[in-house]
Amino acid sequence: GTLVAASKPVAVMSGVRTSYLRNGWGNHMEEMILPNEQLGRDFIVPKLYDSQCNFRIFANEHSRVRINNNSIIQYIDIQRGRFQEFENNDIYTVQSSSPVQVQLYCNGVTTGYDAFMVTLPSV
């Protein structure tokens, strides 16, 4: 993890130059990183189109996280500055003891879908 401190407002982006898709194509993906004061504790991670989707939970400080997909409830610890990644095969709820950031990213399966990355807002 990288810590960014500034005396005036700045925008911080995260992403990759090329994310290779299952259909053989590549895409550029990037998304804004939220300031610490806008991180959240409760999230709904939607199930999207038939694609390879994952979500990552980033912890700014040590966090105990509960992940539920209506059939399995899982508890994990994420250390400060680390993340945990999950395949997004269902609708999930995420609840954290400390504020975290959740990002969802998908690679298109066919040429009809495009890859993307999005920061999920907390609820």
N, C-alpha and C positions, 0 to 999 in steps of 0.2 A: 504494500500500500504506500501511497504517496500522500503526504500532508501538504496542502496548499494554504498558505496564509497570505492575506493581502491587506493593504491599508485602504484600498478602495474596492468597490464591487468588481468581481471578475466572473467570467463564465469558464467552467471546466467541463471538457468533453472527454468521453471514453469511447473506444471502439476499435475496429480493425480495418486495415486497408482492404483486405479481401477475405470474405468468408466463403469458403467453397461449399456449394450446395450439392445436394444429392443428385440433382439433374445434370451435374457437370459444369454448371455456370458458376461464376463468382460474383459477389456483391460487396460493396463498401457498407459498413454499418457503424453508426455512432449515435450517442445519446448524451444528453446533459446529465451531469452528476449533481445531486442535490446538496445544498449546504447542510451541515450537521443539524441545525435547528429545524430543518424540514423533514428529517427522517421520521419514520413512524413505527408503530408497534403492532398494528393489525392490518392484514392485507387479504384480499381475495385475488387469487391467481386464476384467470379464466382458462378454459380449454378452448383452443382455437382450431382452425381448419386442420385437415389431415396433413400434418407436417411434422418435421423433427423440431420440436420445441423444448426448451429448457428454461428453468428460472434459477437465478442466483440470489442468495441472501448474503448481503455484505454487512458485517458488524463493525461499527465504529468503536465499540467497547465490548467486553465479554458479554455474551447474550445467551440465555437459555431460550430455545425456540421450539414451539409446538407446531407441527405440520399435520394437517388433517385433510384427507381426500374422501371422507364419508365411509371409508372401509378400513383404513389404517390410520392410527394416530401415532406419530413418531415424535420423540423429544431428542433434540441435539443441542450440544454446546458449540458455539462458534467463538473462537478467541478474537480479541481485539485486532483489527486490521486484516482479518481473514474472511473467507466466504465459503459457503457450501452450495453445491449445485445439485439440481434435481431434474429428472425428465418430467415433462409436463404432459402426462397422459390423461389427466382428469382435472376437474375443478378442485383447487386446494384453498384452504384457509391457512394463514400464517399468523401466529401470535408470538410476540417476543417480549422478554423481560426488559430489554433495553431497546432504544430506537435503532432501526436497521434500514437498509435500502434494499428493495427487491427489483430486479430487472428480469424481463422476459425477452427471450430472443428465439427466433424461428428461422430455419432454413427451408426454403420452398422445396416441395417434393416434385412438382411438375412446373412446366413453364407458365402455368396459369397462376401460380402464387409466387410472391417475391419474399426475399428474406428481410427481416427487420429486427430492431432492438428497441425496447421501450422501458422506461422507468415507471413502475406501477405506483400510483398514489396510495397512501394509506387511507383506511376508512375509519 
